[in-house]
Structures are given as C-alpha cells and as structure tokens.
C-alpha cells in the first residue's frame, strides 16, 4: 500500500471515477493517507460522490506524476466505521473542519478499496503492479 500512497503523494491531485445511474462521473480529489495497512480517502456525506459510491461501490482512481507515469487503482469502496480515521483526516487538513463539524452537520466519510488492483504505467511500456 505504501507504493500506492507514495504515488498519490507525488501526483498531488488524482481523479476518482464513479457511476451515476448509467453515466460516468469523474472528479478531482486530493485527500488520502495511509493507516493500518490501507490507503484511505475522504468524501463528504452530503456529496453526490458519497451517494454514488454507496449505490455502486466499484471505483477507479487515476493519477499522473510529473515524470509521466500514471496510476490506475481500482477496487470496491468500503467505508470505515471507526471515527478515528475521519479525525485523522481532519488533523491532516485542518481547514476542512470549517466544512465538517457539528454546526454544519456534515460528516467526513472515509473509505478504502478492497479487492484492489494498482498499476504504475509509464508513458511507454507495460507498467508494474503495485499490490
């Protein structure tokens, strides 16, 4: 998992794909961290992305590093039940506390990918499995 997390760190922004009925939806994200042997991601419980992942948990993440390598990371989104992960995310990005708090009622929902595949793909070549 460290290879996936390191790749995402170097890329900065990455893109998460979901399904909205029969339509694809892609959006940029940046929040991720590694904990307990998993790469974790956060989305708001009030956002479409959360509802889409709950309805159809299969997703794919794509990221590109400055050297041209890109990552394809796919699997089934599984939401965490332990609130420690949301707290960890908010500690990493304290500005998000303005959005996710008791006053707004918004909750940070944390997920990881199970049954996942990750591949580091160079501009030319076959690539390397990271998991």
N, C-alpha and C positions, 0 to 999 in steps of 0.2 A: 504494500500500500504506500510505502514511503516514496517509491518511484512515481506513482500517480500524483501524490501530493506535491512532490518536488516539481514535477512538470507543470502543474497548475500554478504553483508559486511563481515560476519563471514566466509563464504566459500572462499572468495577471488576470485579465478578463477571459471568461470562457462562455460558451453558449450551451444552453440546456434545451433539448427538444422534447415536446410533449404532443399529445393528440387532444384536440378539442372536437369531439364527435369524429367526423371523417376528415378533419382539416389538421395539418401540422401547425404547430406553434413553436417558435424559437425565440429565446430571449437571452440577453447577456446577464451573467451573474459574476460575482467575484468572491462571495463568502464561502470559504471552505476551510477545514482544518482537520488535522489527524488526531485521533484519540482512540484509545483502546483497540488498536489494530484496524481502524476503519477510517476512511476519508468521509468526512461529514459535510453536509451542505445545509444551508438555511433558506427558508422561504416564509413569507407571511401567511398566516391562516386566513387572511382576508383577500388574498390574491387569487387570480384565475389559475396560476401555475399550481397552487396547492390543490385546488379542486380538480384540476386535470390529472395530477399525479395520484390523487385518491381514487378517481374513476378508472384510470388506466395507468398502473404504476410502472410500466415499461418505458424507459427513457434512454436517451443518449446525450453525452456531453462531448463537445468538440472544443479544442483549444489549439492555439498556434503559438509557438515560441518565435522569438526574433530570428533564430537561425533557420527558420522554415520548417522545422519538424512540427508535426501536428499530432494531437492525441485524439483518439476515438475511444471513449469509455462508456460502456453501455451495461444495463442490467435492470433489475427491479428495485424501485424506490421503496424502502422500508422506513417508516417514520419511527423515531426513537420515543420511548415513553418516559425516560429519565430526564427530569428538568435540568440536570447538571449540564447537559450539552447545550441547551439554549442559553444558559447562564454563561457558559464558556464562550459562546459566540458573541454575546453582548459585551463581555470583558475585552474581547479582541477588537471589537468595533463599537466603542462607547457611544458614538453618535447615533447608533441605532436605538439607543434607549429612549430617544425622543419619539420614536415610532412604536416601539414595543414596550408597553408599560401598563400598569393598572388603570391609569387615567384614560388611555385610548382604547383599552380592551384588546388591542392587537397582540397576538402571540407569535413568537418565532418558532416555527416548526422545523425540526432538524431531521434529516434523513441520510441514509447511506444506501449504497447499491449492493444488492445480493445477486448471486449467480452472475457475477460481473465478468466482463472481458475488457481489457485495456490494451491498446496497441499504440506504440510510438512509431509514427510513419514519417520517413524522410521525404524530401521533395522527389527524389528518385530512389527507388528500391522497394523492398518488401516490407520493411519495418520489423519491429521487435515487440513480442508480447511482454507486458509489464507485470502481469499477475501469474 
